[in-house]
Amino acid sequence: MSKVPTHLVEKINTIPTKSGVYKMLDSHGTIIYIGKSISLKNRVKSYFTDNPKWSKVEKMVAFIDDIEYIVTDTHLEARLLECTLIKDIKPLFNSQFKNDEKYAYLKIEDYNIYNPLAIVNTREENSYGPFRRKFSLKELIDSFKNIYPIIEDNQTYSFQYNLIPISMDKNHFEKNKKSLEEIFSDDKKMVLLINKLEEKMKEAAIELQFATASIYRDMIYGLNYLKTGIYGYKTILSKDIVIKLPIDMGYKLFFISQGKIILKSSFQTLTEKDLNLFIDEGKSLKLSIPKDFNEKPSMDYRDILYSEIKSLSQEMVIYL
């Protein structure tokens, strides 16, 4: 850190090795970047190495004139706070979270011989999502044109790869549409299609048709992306969940309902009575959860909760 200005070195030395959120400010006091870490000091110091990992960091460091931070009890709270601050402030050097208005939906179209699937920016009838990666949706839509029509056939799906997409008459279009509706509404149906694509991919590879095999591989990748986006969060959205996280002075409980934290509380010692009272209070607050919400920004908070819950040990998560 020999090239770092003295006032920044002094500031970094005061930052604690605790979880929390940090803000990088320029000489005008404008927040240009927001991040989070389990260890604030270590993370902030990593920006001022001689060989930063990313060119964006090298560009940003030249503008940093001050650093602010907020300590949190848990890494989960740091992640959620980071998300909120980025959405509110939209710092120049942040890319994730601040453009949720660009998230998109995948829609099954009515009779349209060219585009059975479409990307739309708002929720419509027969649409699924939202999804962050509009480009991934476009790639999947384009590749699927080569295997239409997809027809349900004896507990699986049949289709053929066509180098040039074929035009479907109304009868085949409706059968194809029915299959797509099943696949995007039932995770077991989607797994059937993924399994069939894997079978086709292996057959193509055996026949040395590697270009075709790679197309099937990309379709599988795209479907797994959809599968996570459509079905991966059913548990967190359909059940009430309590998570128990260790903190410096005991434990912190979080009551999650409909993919939102509606109650949290800290305990130096946690008894069964404390837990039951906390659960009762959380259940009583469920009635106050607003039913109308913007699902695009809410998706980011849901994803954070989902990934944290998936990373926790079994004894730290209670499904009610």
Phi, psi and chi 1 to 4 in degrees:
 res  aa     phi    psi   chi1   chi2   chi3   chi4
   1 MET       -   25.6  -65.2  177.7   63.9      -
   2 SER   -65.5  -28.1   57.4      -      -      -
   3 LYS   -91.8   -1.1  -61.2  179.0 -178.3  178.1
   4 VAL   -80.3  135.4 -177.9      -      -      -
   5 PRO   -54.5  146.4  -25.5   33.8      -      -
   6 THR   -57.4  -40.3  -57.6      -      -      -
   7 HIS   -67.2  -29.5   73.2  -76.2      -      -
   8 LEU   -76.1  -36.5  -78.1 -177.3      -      -
   9 VAL   -60.5  -44.3  173.3      -      -      -
  10 GLU   -63.1  -40.0  -66.5  173.2   -9.2      -
  11 LYS   -65.8  -45.1  175.5   59.4   72.6   73.8
  12 ILE   -61.6  -36.7  -67.4  168.7      -      -
  13 ASN   -67.2  -19.5  -72.5  -24.6      -      -
  14 THR   -90.3  -10.9   67.0      -      -      -
  15 ILE   -73.9  131.9  -62.1  174.8      -      -
  16 PRO   -77.4  160.9   28.3  -33.7      -      -
  17 THR   -91.3   55.9   53.9      -      -      -
  18 LYS  -121.1  166.6  -66.7  179.8  177.3  -68.9
  19 SER   -73.2  151.9   63.3      -      -      -
  20 GLY   164.2 -165.7      -      -      -      -
  21 VAL  -119.8  140.5  169.8      -      -      -
  22 TYR  -120.9  151.6   56.2   90.9      -      -
  23 LYS  -126.4  131.6  -52.8  171.9 -170.2  174.9
  24 MET   -98.4  128.3  -55.8  -61.2 -163.9      -
  25 LEU  -118.3  147.5  -67.9   77.7      -      -
  26 ASP   -90.4 -174.4   65.1   13.8      -      -
  27 SER   -67.6  -14.8   58.7      -      -      -
  28 HIS   -94.4    2.3  -58.6  -72.5      -      -
  29 GLY    82.2    9.3      -      -      -      -
  30 THR   -82.4  133.1  -58.4      -      -      -
  31 ILE   -76.3  118.6  -62.7  171.3      -      -
  32 ILE  -105.5  -13.9   59.1  174.1      -      -
  33 TYR  -159.1  142.7 -174.3   77.3      -      -
  34 ILE  -129.0  134.5  -66.2  171.7      -      -
  35 GLY  -141.3  176.2      -      -      -      -
  36 LYS  -138.0  160.5   54.2   86.7 -178.5   63.4
  37 SER  -163.3  156.0  179.5      -      -      -
  38 ILE   -70.9  -33.4  -65.0  175.2      -      -
  39 SER  -127.0  101.7  174.3      -      -      -
  40 LEU   -58.4  -47.4  -74.6  167.0      -      -
  41 LYS   -61.1  -48.5  175.0  175.1  -78.1 -171.4
  42 ASN   -62.4  -39.8  -67.4  -19.2      -      -
  43 ARG   -68.4  -44.8 -176.8   70.8 -176.7   99.3
  44 VAL   -64.6  -41.7  170.7      -      -      -
  45 LYS   -60.2  -31.4  -76.6  179.4   68.7  174.8
  46 SER   -64.8  -19.3   71.3      -      -      -
  47 TYR   -74.1  -20.5  -74.3   90.1      -      -
  48 PHE  -107.5   32.0  -61.6   94.0      -      -
  49 THR   -83.9  164.4   58.3      -      -      -
  50 ASP   -69.2  -29.7  -68.8  -26.8      -      -
  51 ASN  -128.0   79.4  -61.8  -61.7      -      -
  52 PRO   -63.2  151.7   20.9  -30.8      -      -
  53 LYS   -70.2  -31.7  -67.6 -178.0  179.5  179.4
  54 TRP  -122.7  144.6  -60.6  -75.7      -      -
  55 SER   -64.4  -30.4   58.9      -      -      -
  56 LYS   -61.2  -38.4 -177.5  178.3   79.2  170.3
  57 VAL   -64.7  -42.7  171.2      -      -      -
  58 GLU   -61.4  -40.6 -171.2  171.7    5.9      -
  59 LYS   -67.9  -42.0  -67.2  176.4 -177.6  176.4
  60 MET   -67.9  -40.9 -179.0 -179.7   73.3      -
  61 VAL   -56.4  -33.6  166.4      -      -      -
  62 ALA   -63.8  -21.6      -      -      -      -
  63 PHE   -96.7  -12.0  -69.6   95.5      -      -
  64 ILE   -72.2  123.8  -62.1  174.0      -      -
  65 ASP  -119.7  -16.8 -173.8   66.9      -      -
  66 ASP  -156.6  159.5 -163.8    6.4      -      -
  67 ILE  -135.8  130.7  -57.1  166.1      -      -
  68 GLU  -119.1  158.1  -64.0  177.2   -8.0      -
  69 TYR  -149.5  157.7   62.6   88.5      -      -
  70 ILE  -130.4  122.9  -57.6  170.0      -      -
  71 VAL   -84.4  138.0  173.3      -      -      -
  72 THR  -122.3  158.7   59.1      -      -      -
  73 ASP   -67.9  -35.6  -71.8  -27.0      -      -
  74 THR  -135.5  160.2   63.3      -      -      -
  75 HIS   -67.3  -33.4 -172.8 -122.7      -      -
  76 LEU   -57.1  -47.3  168.5   61.0      -      -
  77 GLU   -65.9  -33.6  -70.0  166.7  -65.9      -
  78 ALA   -64.3  -42.9      -      -      -      -
  79 ARG   -64.1  -43.2  -67.9 -176.1   67.1 -174.4
  80 LEU   -67.9  -39.5  -66.5  170.4      -      -
  81 LEU   -67.0  -42.2  177.3   58.5      -      -
  82 GLU   -56.6  -45.9  174.9 -160.0   38.5      -
  83 CYS   -59.0  -46.8 -176.9      -      -      -
  84 THR   -62.5  -45.5  -62.9      -      -      -
  85 LEU   -65.7  -39.8  -68.6  174.0      -      -
  86 ILE   -64.6  -41.5  -69.7  173.0      -      -
  87 LYS   -63.8  -38.6  -72.4 -178.1 -176.9  -59.6
  88 ASP   -74.9  -43.3  -70.3  -15.4      -      -
  89 ILE   -94.8  -33.4  -61.0  169.6      -      -
  90 LYS    54.2   61.2  -58.5 -173.6 -173.1  -50.3
  91 PRO   -62.5  152.0  -20.3   33.7      -      -
  92 LEU   -56.5  -44.9  174.1   64.1      -      -
  93 PHE   -91.2    0.3  -74.5   95.7      -      -
  94 ASN   -87.9  142.3  -77.0   98.9      -      -
  95 SER  -117.1  -39.3   55.1      -      -      -
  96 GLN   -74.4  145.8 -167.9  177.8   27.3      -
  97 PHE    80.2  -29.7  -59.1  138.4      -      -
  98 LYS   -84.0   -9.8   70.2  179.3 -177.9 -179.6
  99 ASN  -116.8   42.6  -65.4  -45.3      -      -
 100 ASP   -65.6  -19.7   50.4   55.5      -      -
 101 GLU   -65.3  -15.9   70.5  -81.4   -1.4      -
 102 LYS   -90.5   -3.9  -64.7 -177.9  180.0  179.1
 103 TYR   -61.1  149.3  -62.4  169.2      -      -
 104 ALA  -129.5  167.3      -      -      -      -
 105 TYR  -117.5  150.9  -61.1   83.4      -      -
 106 LEU  -100.3  126.3 -176.6   65.8      -      -
 107 LYS  -120.8  137.4 -179.0 -174.2  177.7 -176.0
 108 ILE   -87.5  121.0  -60.3  174.2      -      -
 109 GLU   -84.4  158.3  -65.4  -83.3   52.3      -
 110 ASP   -75.6 -179.1  -68.6  -33.6      -      -
 111 TYR   -46.4  117.1 -176.5   52.7      -      -
 112 ASN  -159.7  104.8 -179.6  -30.8      -      -
 113 ILE   -66.6  -15.4   61.6  173.8      -      -
 114 TYR  -100.7  -35.3  -60.5  107.3      -      -
 115 ASN  -135.9   82.2  -64.3  -54.5      -      -
 116 PRO   -64.0  -23.4  -22.5   34.2      -      -
 117 LEU  -121.3  148.4  -69.3  172.4      -      -
 118 ALA  -143.6  160.4      -      -      -      -
 119 ILE  -103.3  127.8  -62.8  171.3      -      -
 120 VAL  -127.1  155.5  -66.4      -      -      -
 121 ASN   -92.0  -15.3  -68.9  -37.2      -      -
 122 THR  -128.3  157.2   57.9      -      -      -
 123 ARG   -67.5  129.1 -179.5  169.7  -67.3  -74.9
 124 GLU  -128.4  175.3  -59.8  179.0   14.0      -
 125 GLU   -60.9  138.6 -174.9  178.5   -4.0      -
 126 ASN    63.1   36.0 -119.3    2.2      -      -
 127 SER  -117.2  157.6   64.3      -      -      -
 128 TYR  -135.9  145.0  -55.8   84.8      -      -
 129 GLY   135.2 -155.6      -      -      -      -
 130 PRO   -79.8  163.9   29.1  -34.1      -      -
 131 PHE  -126.2  145.5  -60.5   96.0      -      -
 132 ARG   -75.1  -43.9  -75.0 -170.2 -170.1   86.7
 133 ARG   -92.9   89.7  -60.4 -174.0  -22.6 -130.8
 134 LYS   -61.8  -34.6 -171.8  179.5  -68.5 -172.2
 135 PHE   -62.9  -38.4 -179.6   73.2      -      -
 136 SER   -65.2  -37.5  -65.6      -      -      -
 137 LEU   -63.7  -43.7  -62.7 -177.0      -      -
 138 LYS   -62.6  -41.9 -176.1  178.7 -176.0  -55.9
 139 GLU   -62.7  -41.4  -76.9 -167.6  -36.0      -
 140 LEU   -66.4  -43.7 -175.5   67.7      -      -
 141 ILE   -59.1  -45.7  -72.7  173.6      -      -
 142 ASP   -64.7  -41.6  -70.5  -17.1      -      -
 143 SER   -71.8  -34.1   63.5      -      -      -
 144 PHE   -64.8  -26.3  -97.3   37.6      -      -
 145 LYS   -58.5  -24.5  -69.3  176.5 -177.2  177.5
 146 ASN   -84.0   -6.6  -65.2   86.5      -      -
 147 ILE  -121.1    3.9   63.6  170.0      -      -
 148 TYR   -70.6  147.6  -69.2  141.0      -      -
 149 PRO   -82.9  146.2   30.6  -35.1      -      -
 150 ILE   -96.1  118.8  -57.7  169.4      -      -
 151 ILE  -120.5  131.2  -52.4  -63.9      -      -
 152 GLU   -67.3  132.4 -173.8  177.5   17.6      -
 153 ASP  -146.7  100.2 -179.2   19.1      -      -
 154 ASN    54.8   59.9 -166.4   26.3      -      -
 155 GLN    64.9   22.1  -63.4  -59.3  -51.5      -
 156 THR  -148.6 -170.7 -173.6      -      -      -
 157 TYR  -125.1  136.8  -70.2   97.8      -      -
 158 SER  -109.7  144.0   65.0      -      -      -
 159 PHE  -167.8  163.2   52.8   83.5      -      -
 160 GLN  -129.5  143.3  -65.9  -64.7  -33.7      -
 161 TYR   -79.0  127.1  177.2   75.1      -      -
 162 ASN  -117.0  125.8  -54.4  -69.0      -      -
 163 LEU   -58.5  -38.5 -173.9   59.6      -      -
 164 ILE  -114.3  124.4  -61.0  176.0      -      -
 165 PRO   -53.8  139.7  -24.7   34.0      -      -
 166 ILE   -95.5  153.4   63.7  172.1      -      -
 167 SER   -84.8  134.8  -62.2      -      -      -
 168 MET   -99.5  136.6  -68.5 -178.7  -75.6      -
 169 ASP   -75.6  175.1   58.3   28.7      -      -
 170 LYS   -61.8  -37.3 -171.0  168.9  178.9   61.0
 171 ASN   -63.1  -50.0  179.6   50.5      -      -
 172 HIS   -66.8  -35.3  -78.5  100.2      -      -
 173 PHE   -61.8  -43.8 -177.1   92.8      -      -
 174 GLU   -66.5  -38.1  -67.3  -59.3  -30.2      -
 175 LYS   -64.9  -41.5  -71.9 -177.8  178.2 -180.0
 176 ASN   -63.7  -43.1 -174.9   74.3      -      -
 177 LYS   -61.3  -43.3  179.1 -176.8  176.2 -175.8
 178 LYS   -59.8  -42.0 -179.7  175.5 -179.6  -69.2
 179 SER   -63.5  -44.5  -65.2      -      -      -
 180 LEU   -62.7  -40.8  -67.3  175.0      -      -
 181 GLU   -62.6  -39.8  -71.7  173.5  -19.3      -
 182 GLU   -65.4  -45.5  -68.9  174.8  -11.5      -
 183 ILE   -64.6  -39.2  -69.4  161.5      -      -
 184 PHE   -87.5   -1.5  -63.7  150.5      -      -
 185 SER  -116.2   -7.7  -58.3      -      -      -
 186 ASP  -142.1  115.0 -175.6  -22.0      -      -
 187 ASP   -62.5  -29.9   57.7  -20.7      -      -
 188 LYS   -67.2  -37.0  -67.1  179.2 -178.7  177.2
 189 LYS   -67.1  -38.9  -63.0  -73.4 -171.7  179.6
 190 MET   -64.9  -38.1 -175.7  171.9  -76.0      -
 191 VAL   -63.2  -37.8  169.3      -      -      -
 192 LEU   -58.7  -44.3  -75.2  178.6      -      -
 193 LEU   -67.2  -42.3  179.0   59.3      -      -
 194 ILE   -60.4  -42.9  -69.3  172.2      -      -
 195 ASN   -61.2  -40.5  -69.7  -18.0      -      -
 196 LYS   -66.2  -40.1 -170.3   65.4  176.6 -179.4
 197 LEU   -63.5  -39.9  -74.7  165.3      -      -
 198 GLU   -62.8  -40.0  -71.0  176.5  -17.9      -
 199 GLU   -61.9  -45.7  179.9 -175.4  -41.8      -
 200 LYS   -64.3  -38.4  -67.3  -87.9 -167.1  179.6
 201 MET   -62.3  -44.0  178.8 -179.6   66.4      -
 202 LYS   -65.4  -40.6  -68.8  173.8 -176.2  176.2
 203 GLU   -62.4  -43.1  -70.6  174.7   -1.2      -
 204 ALA   -64.2  -39.5      -      -      -      -
 205 ALA   -65.8  -40.9      -      -      -      -
 206 ILE   -62.2  -36.4  -69.9  171.4      -      -
 207 GLU   -85.1    9.7  -64.4  171.0    3.0      -
 208 LEU    64.7   22.4  -54.6 -178.4      -      -
 209 GLN   -92.5   71.5  -61.9  174.7   -4.6      -
 210 PHE   -69.6  -32.0  -61.4  118.0      -      -
 211 ALA   -65.0  -42.7      -      -      -      -
 212 THR   -66.2  -41.5  -56.5      -      -      -
 213 ALA   -60.0  -38.8      -      -      -      -
 214 SER   -68.7  -31.8   67.3      -      -      -
 215 ILE   -66.7  -44.4  -68.5  170.5      -      -
 216 TYR   -61.0  -39.8  -74.4  132.9      -      -
 217 ARG   -60.3  -43.6  179.1 -158.1   61.1 -155.9
 218 ASP   -66.1  -36.6  -67.7  -17.4      -      -
 219 MET   -62.6  -42.4  -71.2 -177.3 -169.3      -
 220 ILE   -61.6  -43.6  -66.5  166.7      -      -
 221 TYR   -60.2  -44.9  176.2   82.2      -      -
 222 GLY   -64.5  -40.4      -      -      -      -
 223 LEU   -67.5  -37.1  -81.8  175.7      -      -
 224 ASN   -65.8  -33.9  -81.4  -42.2      -      -
 225 TYR   -63.3  -45.4  173.5   62.8      -      -
 226 LEU   -63.8  -41.0  -66.4 -171.8      -      -
 227 LYS   -58.6  -44.3 -175.7  170.9  177.7  -74.0
 228 THR   -64.8  -43.3  -59.2      -      -      -
 229 GLY   -67.7  -33.6      -      -      -      -
 230 ILE   -91.1  -44.0  -62.8  173.4      -      -
 231 TYR  -109.3  -18.9  -53.7  115.5      -      -
 232 GLY   -66.0  -17.7      -      -      -      -
 233 TYR  -110.9   13.2  -53.0  101.7      -      -
 234 LYS   -59.9  -40.1  -80.0 -172.4  173.7  179.7
 235 THR   -62.4  -48.2  -61.0      -      -      -
 236 ILE   -70.7  -24.1 -165.4  172.5      -      -
 237 LEU   -91.0  -23.2  -67.8  174.2      -      -
 238 SER  -101.1  -11.8   63.0      -      -      -
 239 LYS  -125.7  154.6  -66.2 -176.7  178.5 -179.3
 240 ASP   -84.3  136.9  -66.2  -24.6      -      -
 241 ILE  -133.2  138.5  -57.0  170.0      -      -
 242 VAL  -115.7  128.8  172.9      -      -      -
 243 ILE  -116.4  144.9   58.4  176.3      -      -
 244 LYS  -119.6  113.6  179.3  178.2   69.6  173.3
 245 LEU  -115.2  135.2  -59.9 -179.5      -      -
 246 PRO   -71.3  140.2   24.6  -31.7      -      -
 247 ILE  -130.1  177.2   56.6  175.4      -      -
 248 ASP   -56.1  -38.9  -70.8  -15.4      -      -
 249 MET  -116.2   59.6  -61.8  -66.0  -69.4      -
 250 GLY   110.8 -124.7      -      -      -      -
 251 TYR  -136.3  156.7  -68.6   93.3      -      -
 252 LYS  -126.5  128.6 -164.9  160.6 -168.6  175.2
 253 LEU  -101.9  144.6  -62.1 -177.6      -      -
 254 PHE  -129.6  127.8  -60.9   82.1      -      -
 255 PHE  -101.5  119.9 -168.7  103.9      -      -
 256 ILE  -114.5  128.4  -60.4  167.1      -      -
 257 SER  -139.6  134.1 -175.0      -      -      -
 258 GLN    55.1   36.0  -61.0  176.2   33.4      -
 259 GLY    75.3   17.7      -      -      -      -
 260 LYS  -131.8  146.5  -61.3  178.0 -178.6  178.6
 261 ILE   -80.3  118.1  -65.4  174.6      -      -
 262 ILE  -109.9   -8.6   61.4  172.1      -      -
 263 LEU  -158.8  139.7  177.9   66.0      -      -
 264 LYS  -145.9  148.7   56.7 -176.3  177.9 -179.8
 265 SER  -158.4  146.5 -172.2      -      -      -
 266 SER  -104.2  148.8  -57.9      -      -      -
 267 PHE  -139.3  130.7  -58.2   84.6      -      -
 268 GLN   -68.5  -43.4  -72.6 -170.9   -9.4      -
 269 THR  -128.7  139.7   57.1      -      -      -
 270 LEU  -114.4  114.5 -177.3   60.7      -      -
 271 THR  -101.8  167.7   65.6      -      -      -
 272 GLU   -62.6  -35.5 -173.8  174.0   -7.4      -
 273 LYS   -64.1  -43.9 -179.2 -179.7  178.5 -178.9
 274 ASP   -57.8  -44.9  -67.8  -30.9      -      -
 275 LEU   -62.8  -45.3  178.0   59.1      -      -
 276 ASN   -65.6  -39.5  -70.5  -27.5      -      -
 277 LEU   -65.4  -39.8  -72.3  172.2      -      -
 278 PHE   -62.7  -43.8  178.3   81.6      -      -
 279 ILE   -63.5  -43.0  -69.3  172.8      -      -
 280 ASP   -60.9  -41.0  -70.8  -18.7      -      -
 281 GLU   -67.0  -40.9 -175.0  179.2   -3.4      -
 282 GLY   -61.6  -42.7      -      -      -      -
 283 LYS   -63.6  -36.2  -71.9  180.0  176.4  178.8
 284 SER   -69.1  -25.8   69.4      -      -      -
 285 LEU   -84.2  -12.2  -68.8  173.0      -      -
 286 LYS   -58.0  -33.4  -76.9  174.4   57.8  178.2
 287 LEU   -65.7  -20.4  -62.5  174.6      -      -
 288 SER   -91.4   -0.1   63.7      -      -      -
 289 ILE   -69.2  122.1  -59.7  177.0      -      -
 290 PRO   -64.3  137.5   22.0  -31.2      -      -
 291 LYS   -82.7  -26.6  -67.5 -176.0  178.5  179.7
 292 ASP   -93.8  123.2  -63.4  -34.2      -      -
 293 PHE  -152.8  159.5   68.8   99.5      -      -
 294 ASN   -85.7  109.7 -171.1  -28.3      -      -
 295 GLU   -73.1  -17.7   63.0 -179.4  -15.7      -
 296 LYS   -68.0  -56.8  -72.9 -174.4  177.1 -178.1
 297 PRO   -66.0  -32.8   18.8  -30.5      -      -
 298 SER   -62.2  -28.6  -63.7      -      -      -
 299 MET   -58.8  -38.2  168.9 -174.0  161.9      -
 300 ASP   -66.0  -42.2  -69.7  -40.5      -      -
 301 TYR   -66.4  -39.9  -63.1  105.1      -      -
 302 ARG   -60.0  -43.6  177.1 -156.5   67.1 -172.6
 303 ASP   -64.8  -38.6  -72.6    1.5      -      -
 304 ILE   -62.7  -47.6  -69.0  169.5      -      -
 305 LEU   -61.2  -43.4  -71.2  171.9      -      -
 306 TYR   -60.5  -47.9  177.1   77.7      -      -
 307 SER   -66.5  -36.0   64.0      -      -      -
 308 GLU   -66.7  -45.2  -75.4  -73.6  -39.0      -
 309 ILE   -62.2  -41.9  -70.4  169.3      -      -
 310 LYS   -63.6  -26.2  -67.7  -72.3  -74.0 -175.6
 311 SER   -86.9  -11.9   70.6      -      -      -
 312 LEU   -84.8  153.1  -63.6  175.5      -      -
 313 SER   -71.4  161.6   59.3      -      -      -
 314 GLN   -59.5  -37.2 -171.3  173.7   -6.4      -
 315 GLU   -73.9   -9.3   61.2  -90.9   16.6      -
 316 MET   -95.9   -3.0  -60.8  169.3   74.8      -
 317 VAL  -127.1  128.1 -177.2      -      -      -
 318 ILE  -119.6  117.3  -56.8  169.6      -      -
 319 TYR   -92.6  120.1  -65.7   96.7      -      -
 320 LEU   -88.9      -  -57.8  179.0      -      -
